[in-house]
Amino acid sequence: MGKTYKDAGVDIEAGEEAVSNVEDMVQSTFTDNVLTSVGTFGACFEFPVEDYQKPVLVSSSDGVGTKLIVAKKMDKHDTIGQCLVNHCVNDILTIGAEPIYFLDYVGTGSLNQENFKQIVKGISKACQENDCSLIGGETAEMPDIYDNDEYDLVGNITGVVEKNNVLTGKVQKGDVLIGLKSSGIHTNGYTLARNVLLEEHSVDDYVEELGRTVGEEMLQIHRSYLNPVKPILNQDGLHGISHVTGGGISGNTERIIGEDQELNIDWEAWEWLPIFKYIQEVGNVSDEEMRRVFNLGIGLILVVDKNSVGEIQDKLDEQDEESWIIGEIN
């Protein structure tokens, strides 16, 4: 018998079995708008036209970067999918959109069925929490691209917003910046974080300053801001939203302001989370570099009309959302 695909490193039967093993989890995210089942060539979603007047679809794609390396070192794969979904949800939230469906991509050297199941478990959990259907995806074994047990993870999300509520081009001089607390490093800056932390520690080392092991801290879930922000999305006083990812607070918020506008950040307005203080101390990282790479404890920024600050902060308080006034637009 000649060479087979399995001999070359791709096990079709194992891939089919892996998809079958997660079918129930995926279907648990379905709403009545999902018209196709798991495994079809294309996923169908019936758009709820009766719920909107002038709907605008908003899409985004992203990954979780080298946080995957930490997941591998910890052999913990049930939260990384939550990070992926939540990151994507936050990205379209900056436009004012709420998610309706999600697709994932897993590329690997050799499909580890248990790891795959844990990844999809996390994706499904986050989709349910964000009222978003996981309607499809792709799993690819590519032994010539990835080492045996390595994998990459990518998400594609689509959401919707009424045309007159699209959050672009509304930021004005005098607007106030309200920062919402992050849950940790989120999904950006991990190359520097790993370079600092994992040269000093193993992932299993308990660090007093962090109150947990290094690995547990680095795998803190990138939180979604959809639920606390949803009650204020359509308020006239909300002029913009910045998701603090790669590039830090300044780099990301500059993306949503006008060319004639500039940021005035009060860097003393909040206290850094312990993980960022520890990275700076252990790695001797400058303030400038910390600000450029990490979120420093602020994961989302609302750009708000100065006359609406009190009202919006009251609504955030009702959601038990911790926030700070961290600057303004000049």
N, C-alpha and C positions, 0 to 999 in steps of 0.2 A: 504493500500500500504506500502511495506517495505521500508527500508532505501535506499537512492539513493547516487550516487557519489556526487551530488550537496549538499546533506545533510551533507556529510562528509567534504565538503569544496572545492571541485573541480567542476567547472562549465564548462563542455565541450563546450556547445553552446557559452558561452561568449568567450572562447578561439578561437573558429572558427571565431566568428564575429570580434575579435580583429585582427586576421591575415588578414581577408578580408579587414578591414579598412586601412591597410598599404600596400596593394598589389601594388597600383599605385606608391607609393614612392619607394618600393623595385625595381620594374621593371624599374624605371627611371635610375637605376644604371647599367642596363644590356647593354652589348655590343653584337655584333653578335656572339661572342664565347660562350655565355650562351645558352644552348640547352634545358633547362628545365624551367618550370614555378614555381611560388610560390606554395609550399605545397606538392611537390613530396617527396618520401622517400629518394632519393638521388639527389644531385644537379650535373648536368653535365656541364663541361666546355671544349670546344674543344681547345686544346692547339695550338697556332699559330706556328707550327713547321717551317714554311717557314721564320720566322723572326729571327731564331737562328741557330747557327752552332752546339754548344755543350751546350745546356741549362741545368742549374742546378736549381731545384726547392728549394725554401727556405721557411720554414714554422715557425710560432710562435703562441703562445697562451698567452693571458694576460688579466688582469682585470683593474679596476680603483680604487681598494682598498676602503678605508673608505671615499673617496671623495663622495661616494654615500650618506653618512649620511648628508653631507652638502646640496646636491641636494634635499634630503627629507625635511630638515629644511627650505630650500628656496622655496619648492614646485616648483622647476624648473628642468625639466627633458629633455629639448631639446638640451643641450650642452654636457651632460655626454657621449652620444654616439659618439660625435665627438672626445672627449678625448680618448675613447677606440680605435677607428680606427687609429687615429694619433699616439698613443703610439705603436700600433702594426706595423704600417708602418715604424716608426723610428727604431724598433727593427730589421726588416729584411734589412733595409737600411744599417745597420752596416756591413752586408755581401756583400753589393753592389747590392742588389736585389731591383727591382721595383715591386710593388704589382700587382696582376692580379685578385684575388678574395678574398672574406671575408665571414665568417659565424659568426653568433652571437648566444649567449645563454642568455636567461632571465629566472631566477628562482625567483619565488615570492610566498608569502603566499596566496594572493587572487589577481587575475589579475585586475588591474585598467586600463580600456581600454584607457582612455585619457593619462595617464602616459606612457603606452606602445606605444601609437601613437607618443608621443613626443620623446621617446627614439629612436624609429626607424627613425623618422624624422632626428635626429642628426646623426645617423649612415649613413643614405642614403646621407646626405649632404656631410659628410666627404669622403665617398666612391667616390662620383662624383668629389670632389676636388682632390682626389688622383688617379683618373682614375682607379678605382678598382670596380669590380662588387660585389654587395651583393647578393650572389647566394643561400643562404639558412640559416637555423638557427633552433633553438628550443626554445619553450616557455613552461615552466613547472610550474604548480601550486602545491605547496607542503606546505599546511598549518601546517603540523607537523614539518617542518624544519624552515620556516620563519614566522614571525609575519604577520598579515593581509596585511599591506601596505608596507612591506619591500620587496626589490628585490635585486638580485645580477646580475651582468652583466659581461659577458666574451666574448672575441673575438678570433677567429682563422683566421689567414691570410696566404695566399700563394703568393709568388712572384717568380721572375725568374731572373737569372743572367747568362751571358756567363761564362763558366768554367774558362777561362783564366782571367776573371775579378773578381773572388771571392776574397773578402778582408779578407783573413785569412793568418797568418804567414808571412806577408810582412813588419811588423814594424821593423825598424832598429835603432841602436844607432845613435844619432845625429838628428833624426827626430824632427820636430817642432810641437807643439800642438796649433791648432787654435780653439778657443772657439766661438760658435755661441749662440746668446742671447736666453734665454728662455722667455716664456710668463708669468711666475709666478711659482707657486709650481708644476705645471704639475700634475702628478698623484701619487707621492710618498711623504712620510713623513706626511701624513694627520693625523695620530694618534697623533703625537707630536704637529702638527700645531693646531689641534682641542683642544687638552689638554691645550695649551697655550692661544689661541685666544678666545675660547668659554667659558673659565672660567672668562675671563675679559669682554667679550662682548656678545651681541646677534648678530645673523647674519645680522640684520637690522641696526646695529649701523654704522653710518658714521664715518670714521677715517680720519682725515686731512692728516696724513702722507701717506695714501694710495690713497687718492683722490676718494674714493668710499666706499661703505659699506663693512663690513667684509665678508659677504656672496658673494657679487659680486667679490671681490678679490679672494676668495677661489675657485670660480667656473670659473676662467679664463681658457680658453680652452687650453689644452695641444697641443701645435702647432706641425704641421708636417713640417719636414725639407726636404721632397722629392723634391719639386720644386726648391729651391735654390741650392741644392746639385747635382741635376741631371746633370747639364752641366759639372761637374768635375768628375763624377763617374768613367769614364773609362780612366782618365789621369794617366800616369805612376807615377807621383809624389804623388798621393794619396795612402798611405800605410795602412790606417786603419781608422775606425770610431767608436766612443764610444757614446752610448746613455746614458745620465746621468739620471738614475732612482734611485731605492733604493740602497744605498751604496755610493751615492755622486760621485763627480768627480774622486777621487782616486780609490774608490772601483770598479767602472765600467770600467775605463780605464785600470786598472791592468788586466782586463779579456782579453785584446787583445794584450798584450805585452809578450815577451819571458821571460823565467825564469831567464836569465842572464841580463835582462834589468830592469831599474827602472825609475819611474816618477820623474821629477823635476818640480813641479808646482810653478809658481809665483803667490801667492795668492793676490798680490797687483796689478795685471795687469788689473783688471776690478773692477767696483763698484757694490756691491750687489744691487739687486732690493730692493725697499722700503719694500716689504713684509717680506723679510728675516731680514732686520735690525730691523723691528718692532717685529718680533717673538723673536729675540735674546734679545731685550730690555725688552719686557713684561715678557718673561719667564726666564730671566737671564740664557740663554743657552750659554754654552761655545763655543768658536770658533771651538774647536775639534769636538764637537757634531754637530754643524751646518754643518760643512764640511762633516761629516759622513752620515748625514740624508738627506740634501737638495741639490738642484742643484745650489743654490746661484746666479742664473742669467745666468748660462751656461747650455744649454739643450742638446747640441751636440758638440762633439769634433772631429775635423779632425786631423789625424796624417799624416804629410806631409813631404816629402823630403825637406831638408833645401834650396835646390836650386830651388824649385818650389813654395815657399811661396808667392812670389810677384805675380806670375801668377794666383795662386789659389785665393788669396785675391782680385785680380782685377776682377775675374769672380764672386766672391761673391758680390763685390761692384756693378757689373752690375745688380745683382738681388736685390739690395737695402738691402743686408743682413749685419747686424751689427756683427762685429767679432773682436776678440782680439787674439794676440799671448800670450798664457798663460803658456808656459813652453816648455819642451823638454824631449826627451828620453835619458837617460844615460846608 
